[in-house]
């Protein structure tokens, strides 16, 4: 179609439309017979339920158009290749670590990616054995640690509110699709990959990185750095030392030992606001009826929600990491700690929906003093250890939302998806009074927005919405005062979630392509 031109149109589509039906709709509306098309954007409109439909923007290419515009190539992230002898060590294989390593390898650097946990296949076996009672909890192989980071065992949500990242975001998403993620993530307003598909996508990405010459060492924890002034010359592991001209650390939000090791060398961290609360779970049908006006909707998987409220004490209360058709899982980052998270597969076909409901806090305000880096970490660890000590294991506290609001404790825990036992508990004994007060108000408000929300179940401690600390970085995203050390992703305190973490890694890598290193 050398002389083809393009037009873009907005369409209202049924929730269960097929590609053939969409082609017929386009042909009839645009009066063309020979054409190709692609979906640019697709979002669900449920404002007038049960009249729920897709709102889509479509780009159509046809020689039959008159007055269309010539087809122009989309701008792409340009990664110029140049053979380099410089070695880069990247610590951590989550989205930030992997994509910084991937870009630098594409650019011609010699990259070694070091991951303290195992590859996905072994990691999944370890999790299944732990949840079935066949094996003990493993510090380096769990929902937080291992190949792909915490994002590997999540819903794989790719939403991000960060502005000015179009090229980097497109590169990340297209890389996921090339590795086996559904193509729809390129245009859906709320894209997600699903935990089951991520277990395929992440190893495929690793193989692409290795095919470019990238090296990976699994089950290898970085325990120290060899420094020369303000420059890192090598990383130290139990398997030996590995020299580097540049070090990128992507520790995730849970590797407090790595934070402390970095701080020991003078890398500065500051405390920042974060959030804590519990995970709430409801029958998925209850959420569907509230959001769609029907228990099921043709073509749709499971309804989600996003809820916010500002409590009278000023604390923000909000839902976070909502997993439609998912399950609640034990997500401890280390032994003798106990926290929960939510996951869901691509099909989102569990009978339950779950989400974190958390209250934001500032430790300086909460404790009425200036809190330092180490004290912030200890405060979090103490809280997570306290939950473990309630049962000396990975059973978790639970309460019905309505009972929590009324300062009561449910007598019998309803059916839920958590793999271990849930015991009745008064959350006032676990969380600070200001957090309790804010959560009560927030949950009461949410019950006004979603009918029956108060009938749901509160489960465990949710404490990993983000890190309580943030590294001090310069304009090049380098650790301030250091020559060749970068900390990226959620562990840096500047990103949250798969997309913004991956983009942070891409930006650090791209910012060093012209480096003298």
C-alpha positions in Angstrom: 0.0 0.0 0.0 2.6 2.6 -1.1 0.0 5.3 -1.5 -2.1 4.4 1.5 -3.1 7.1 4.0 -4.5 6.7 7.5 -7.4 8.0 9.4 -8.2 7.6 13.1 -11.6 7.2 14.5 -13.3 6.7 17.9 -15.7 3.8 18.2 -18.1 2.5 20.9 -17.8 -1.3 20.9 -19.6 -4.1 22.8 -17.7 -5.7 25.6 -17.5 -9.0 23.7 -16.6 -7.7 20.2 -14.4 -9.9 18.0 -11.8 -8.9 15.4 -14.1 -9.9 12.6 -17.0 -7.8 14.0 -14.6 -4.8 14.4 -13.5 -5.1 10.8 -17.2 -5.1 9.6 -17.9 -2.0 11.8 -14.9 -0.1 10.4 -15.7 -1.0 6.8 -19.3 0.1 7.1 -18.5 3.3 9.0 -15.5 4.4 6.7 -17.0 3.1 3.4 -13.8 1.1 2.6 -13.3 -2.5 1.6 -9.6 -3.0 1.5 -7.8 -1.8 4.7 -5.8 -2.7 7.7 -6.2 -1.4 11.2 -4.8 -1.3 14.7 -6.2 -0.4 18.0 -4.4 2.5 19.6 -6.4 2.8 22.8 -9.1 0.8 24.5 -10.8 1.6 27.8 -13.9 0.4 29.5 -16.7 2.8 30.0 -19.0 1.7 32.9 -20.4 5.1 33.9 -24.0 4.1 33.0 -24.1 0.5 34.1 -25.3 -1.9 33.0 -24.7 -0.2 29.7 -21.0 -1.1 29.7 -18.9 -0.8 26.6 -15.4 -0.3 25.2 -14.3 3.1 24.0 -11.7 2.5 21.4 -9.5 4.7 19.1 -8.7 2.9 15.9 -6.1 3.7 13.2 -7.1 2.6 9.7 -4.8 2.3 6.7 -6.3 2.2 3.2 -5.6 3.2 -0.4 -9.3 4.1 -0.8 -9.1 7.0 1.6 -9.3 10.5 0.2 -8.1 13.3 2.5 -6.3 11.0 4.8 -2.8 11.7 6.1 0.3 9.8 5.0 1.4 7.0 7.2 4.4 8.1 9.3 6.5 5.8 11.4 6.0 6.0 15.2 9.0 7.4 17.1 11.0 4.7 18.8 13.6 4.5 21.6 16.9 4.6 19.7 19.6 2.5 21.4 22.8 3.1 19.3 25.2 0.1 19.4 28.9 0.7 20.0 31.3 -2.1 20.9 32.6 -1.2 24.4 35.1 -2.9 26.7 33.6 -1.5 29.8 31.9 -3.8 32.3 28.6 -3.1 34.0 27.3 -5.0 37.0 23.6 -4.8 37.6 22.4 -6.2 41.0 18.7 -7.3 41.0 16.7 -8.8 38.1 13.4 -7.0 38.7 11.9 -4.7 36.1 14.4 -1.9 36.9 17.5 -4.1 37.0 16.6 -6.2 34.0 15.7 -3.3 31.7 18.8 -1.3 32.6 20.9 -4.4 31.9 19.0 -5.1 28.7 19.4 -1.6 27.3 23.1 -1.4 28.1 23.8 -4.8 26.6 22.0 -3.7 23.4 24.2 -0.6 23.4 27.4 -2.7 23.4 28.4 -2.8 27.1 29.5 -6.0 28.8 26.8 -6.6 31.4 26.7 -9.0 34.3 23.3 -9.3 36.0 23.5 -10.7 39.5 20.4 -12.0 41.2 20.4 -13.4 44.8 17.4 -15.7 44.1 16.9 -18.5 41.6 15.4 -18.5 38.1 11.6 -18.4 37.7 11.1 -22.2 37.3 12.9 -23.0 40.6 11.4 -20.1 42.3 7.9 -21.2 41.4 8.6 -24.7 42.7 9.9 -23.3 46.0 6.7 -21.2 46.5 4.4 -24.2 45.8 6.4 -26.4 48.2 6.2 -23.7 50.9 2.5 -23.1 50.5 1.7 -26.9 50.4 3.7 -27.4 53.6 6.4 -29.6 51.9 9.2 -27.1 52.6 10.2 -24.2 54.8 10.2 -20.6 53.8 13.3 -19.7 51.7 14.9 -16.3 52.2 16.1 -15.9 48.7 13.3 -17.7 46.8 9.8 -16.4 47.5 7.2 -13.9 46.3 9.6 -11.0 46.9 13.0 -12.4 45.8 14.2 -14.3 42.7 14.2 -13.8 38.9 12.0 -10.9 37.9 11.6 -9.5 41.4 8.3 -9.1 43.2 6.6 -8.2 39.9 7.0 -11.8 38.6 4.4 -13.0 41.0 1.8 -10.3 40.8 -1.1 -9.4 38.6 1.4 -7.9 36.2 -0.3 -4.6 36.2 1.3 -2.1 33.9 -0.5 1.1 34.8 1.5 4.2 35.6 0.7 7.8 36.1 4.3 9.0 35.4 4.5 11.6 32.6 7.1 12.1 29.9 8.0 8.4 29.5 6.3 7.5 26.2 9.3 6.2 24.4 10.7 4.2 27.3 7.3 2.8 28.2 6.7 1.7 24.6 10.1 0.0 24.6 9.3 -1.9 27.8 5.8 -2.9 26.6 7.0 -4.0 23.2 9.8 -6.0 24.8 7.2 -7.8 27.0 5.0 -8.6 23.9 8.0 -9.9 22.0 8.7 -12.2 25.0 5.1 -13.6 25.0 2.9 -11.1 26.8 -0.5 -10.4 25.2 -0.4 -7.8 22.5 -3.4 -6.0 24.1 -1.0 -4.5 26.7 0.0 -2.0 24.0 -3.4 -0.4 23.9 -5.5 -1.2 26.9 -6.0 1.6 29.4 -5.5 -0.9 32.3 -3.0 -3.4 30.8 -2.0 -6.5 32.8 0.0 -9.6 31.9 -1.0 -12.0 34.7 1.2 -14.1 37.0 0.9 -17.2 34.9 2.1 -15.5 31.7 4.8 -13.6 33.6 6.4 -16.9 34.4 6.9 -17.4 30.7 7.7 -13.8 29.7 10.4 -13.3 32.3 12.6 -16.3 31.2 12.1 -15.4 27.5 13.4 -11.9 28.2 16.4 -13.4 30.0 17.1 -15.5 27.0 17.0 -12.5 24.7 19.5 -10.7 27.0 21.8 -13.7 27.0 21.6 -14.0 23.2 23.0 -10.5 23.0 26.0 -11.6 25.2 24.6 -10.6 28.6 25.7 -12.8 31.5 23.5 -13.7 34.5 24.4 -15.3 37.9 21.5 -16.6 39.9 21.6 -17.6 43.6 24.3 -15.0 44.2 23.9 -12.4 46.8 26.0 -9.2 46.7 27.3 -8.7 50.3 29.7 -5.8 49.9 31.5 -3.4 47.5 35.1 -2.8 46.8 35.5 0.9 46.6 38.3 3.3 45.4 37.3 6.7 46.8 33.9 7.5 45.5 33.9 4.8 42.8 32.9 1.1 43.0 35.6 -1.1 41.5 34.0 -4.5 42.2 31.0 -6.2 43.9 31.7 -8.9 46.5 29.6 -12.1 46.7 29.9 -15.5 48.3 31.0 -16.7 44.8 33.8 -14.2 44.6 34.3 -10.6 43.5 33.2 -9.2 40.1 34.9 -6.0 38.7 32.8 -3.3 37.3 33.2 0.1 35.6 29.6 1.0 36.5 27.3 -0.4 39.2 23.5 -0.4 39.0 21.7 -1.6 42.0 18.0 -2.5 41.8 17.2 -3.8 45.3 13.4 -3.7 45.2 11.4 -2.5 48.1 12.3 -5.3 50.5 16.1 -5.8 50.4 16.9 -4.0 53.6 20.3 -5.8 53.9 21.3 -4.3 50.6 20.2 -0.8 51.7 22.3 -1.2 54.9 25.3 -2.4 52.9 25.1 0.6 50.6 24.7 3.0 53.5 27.8 1.6 55.1 29.8 2.9 52.2 28.4 6.4 52.6 25.5 6.3 50.1 22.8 8.6 51.6 19.2 7.7 52.1 16.4 9.8 53.5 13.1 8.7 54.9 9.9 9.3 52.9 6.2 8.8 53.3 4.8 5.3 52.7 1.6 3.4 53.6 0.5 0.4 55.6 -2.8 -1.4 56.2 -4.3 -4.7 55.3 -5.5 -6.6 52.3 -9.2 -6.9 51.8 -11.0 -9.6 50.0 -14.6 -9.9 48.6 -16.5 -12.3 46.3 -15.7 -11.2 42.8 -19.4 -11.2 41.9 -20.0 -8.5 44.5 -17.5 -6.3 42.8 -18.9 -7.1 39.4 -22.4 -6.1 40.3 -21.2 -2.9 41.9 -19.0 -1.9 38.9 -21.0 -3.3 36.0 -24.5 -3.7 37.3 -24.4 -7.4 36.5 -22.7 -10.5 38.0 -21.0 -11.2 34.6 -20.5 -9.3 31.4 -19.8 -11.0 28.1 -16.2 -10.5 27.0 -15.0 -9.2 30.3 -13.0 -11.1 33.0 -13.5 -9.4 36.3 -14.3 -5.9 37.5 -11.8 -3.9 39.4 -12.0 -0.7 41.5 -9.8 2.2 42.6 -10.9 3.9 45.9 -9.5 6.9 47.7 -10.5 9.0 50.8 -8.8 11.6 53.0 -9.5 10.9 56.7 -10.3 13.7 59.2 -6.8 13.3 60.7 -5.3 14.2 57.3 -4.1 10.7 56.3 -4.8 9.5 52.8 -6.6 6.1 52.6 -6.6 4.3 49.3 -6.9 0.9 47.5 -3.6 -0.3 46.0 -2.6 -3.2 43.8 -6.2 -4.4 43.2 -6.3 -8.0 42.0 -9.6 -8.9 40.3 -10.2 -12.7 40.2 -7.1 -13.2 42.3 -5.8 -14.6 45.6 -4.0 -13.4 48.7 -0.5 -14.8 49.3 2.2 -14.8 51.9 4.8 -12.3 50.7 7.3 -12.1 53.5 10.7 -10.8 52.3 12.6 -12.7 55.0 12.3 -15.3 57.7 10.3 -14.4 60.9 8.4 -11.7 59.0 4.8 -12.0 57.9 3.1 -9.8 55.3 0.6 -10.4 52.5 0.2 -9.4 48.9 -2.3 -10.2 46.1 -1.8 -12.0 42.8 -3.9 -13.0 39.8 -3.5 -14.9 36.6 -4.2 -13.5 33.1 -7.7 -15.0 33.1 -8.6 -13.4 36.5 -10.9 -16.3 37.1 -10.8 -16.8 40.8 -14.1 -16.4 42.7 -12.6 -13.6 44.8 -11.2 -10.1 44.4 -8.6 -8.6 46.7 -6.8 -5.3 47.2 -4.6 -3.6 49.7 -6.4 -0.9 51.6 -3.7 1.3 53.2 -3.3 4.6 55.0 -0.4 6.9 54.1 1.9 8.0 56.8 5.1 10.0 57.6 7.1 8.4 60.4 8.4 11.8 61.6 4.8 12.9 62.2 3.6 9.5 63.6 6.5 9.3 66.1 6.7 13.0 66.7 10.4 13.2 66.0 12.9 13.2 63.2 13.4 9.6 62.1 16.6 8.5 60.4 17.3 5.8 57.8 18.1 2.9 60.2 15.2 3.7 62.6 12.8 3.7 59.7 13.9 0.3 58.5 13.8 -1.1 62.1 10.3 0.3 62.6 9.1 -1.6 59.5 10.9 -4.8 60.4 9.5 -4.7 64.0 6.0 -4.4 62.6 6.4 -7.3 60.2 8.1 -9.5 62.9 5.2 -8.7 65.3 2.7 -10.2 62.9 4.9 -13.3 62.5 5.1 -13.7 66.3 1.3 -13.7 66.6 1.4 -17.3 65.5 5.1 -18.0 65.2 4.5 -18.7 61.5 2.7 -17.7 58.4 -0.9 -17.9 59.5 -2.4 -14.4 59.4 -4.8 -12.2 61.4 -8.2 -11.5 59.9 -11.4 -9.7 60.6 -14.6 -8.7 58.8 -14.5 -5.1 57.7 -17.8 -4.3 59.4 -16.5 -5.7 62.7 -13.3 -3.8 62.4 -15.2 -0.6 61.9 -17.3 -1.4 64.9 -14.3 -2.3 67.1 -15.4 -5.9 67.2 -13.7 -9.2 66.2 -15.4 -11.7 64.0 -15.9 -15.1 65.7 -15.4 -17.2 62.6 -13.3 -16.4 59.5 -15.3 -16.7 56.3 -13.9 -18.6 53.2 -10.9 -16.9 51.6 -8.0 -17.6 49.3 -5.1 -17.4 51.7 -3.2 -20.7 51.5 -2.6 -20.9 55.3 -5.0 -20.5 58.3 -6.5 -17.1 59.2 -7.3 -16.4 62.8 -9.7 -13.8 64.3 -7.8 -10.7 65.4 -8.3 -7.1 66.5 -6.2 -5.0 64.2 -6.1 -2.3 66.8 -3.4 -4.4 68.5 -1.2 -4.3 65.4 -1.5 -0.9 63.8 -0.9 2.6 65.2 -4.0 4.4 66.4 -3.8 7.1 63.7 -3.7 4.4 61.0 -6.6 2.6 62.6 -8.7 5.8 62.7 -7.9 6.6 59.1 -8.6 3.1 57.9 -12.0 3.0 59.7 -13.1 6.2 58.0 -11.8 5.1 54.6 -13.5 1.7 54.7 -16.8 3.4 55.8 -16.4 5.7 52.8 -15.6 2.8 50.4 -18.8 1.0 51.6 -20.8 4.0 50.3 -19.2 3.7 46.9 -19.3 -0.1 46.5 -22.5 -1.8 47.9 -21.5 -4.5 50.3 -17.9 -3.5 50.7 -18.2 -3.7 54.5 -19.0 -7.5 54.3 -15.5 -8.2 53.0 -12.6 -9.6 55.0 -9.4 -7.9 56.2 -6.4 -10.1 55.9 -2.9 -9.7 57.4 -0.5 -6.8 57.2 0.1 -5.0 53.9 3.3 -3.0 54.3 5.2 -3.1 51.0 3.3 -0.5 48.9 6.7 1.3 48.7 10.0 1.6 50.4 10.1 3.8 53.6 13.4 5.3 52.4 14.7 7.0 49.3 18.3 7.3 48.0 19.7 10.8 47.4 20.4 10.9 43.6 21.8 13.7 41.4 20.4 14.9 38.1 21.9 11.9 36.3 20.2 9.5 38.7 23.6 8.7 40.2 24.0 8.3 43.9 24.9 11.8 45.0 28.6 12.2 45.6 29.6 8.9 43.8 31.1 8.5 40.4 29.6 5.2 39.0 26.9 3.9 41.4 23.2 4.1 40.5 20.2 2.8 42.5 17.1 2.3 40.5 13.5 1.1 40.7 11.3 0.7 43.7 14.3 0.3 46.0 15.5 3.8 45.0 12.3 5.4 46.3 11.6 7.0 43.0 9.4 4.4 41.3 6.5 2.2 42.2 5.2 -0.8 40.2 6.4 -2.6 37.1 6.2 0.2 34.6 7.7 3.1 36.4 10.5 0.8 37.8 11.3 -0.6 34.3 11.4 2.9 32.9 13.6 4.2 35.7 16.1 1.4 34.7 15.8 2.3 31.0 16.4 6.0 31.7 19.5 5.3 33.8 20.9 3.1 31.0 20.1 5.6 28.3 21.7 8.4 30.3 25.0 6.5 30.2 25.2 5.7 26.5 27.4 8.7 25.9 29.5 8.1 29.1 33.2 8.0 29.0 32.9 4.7 30.9 
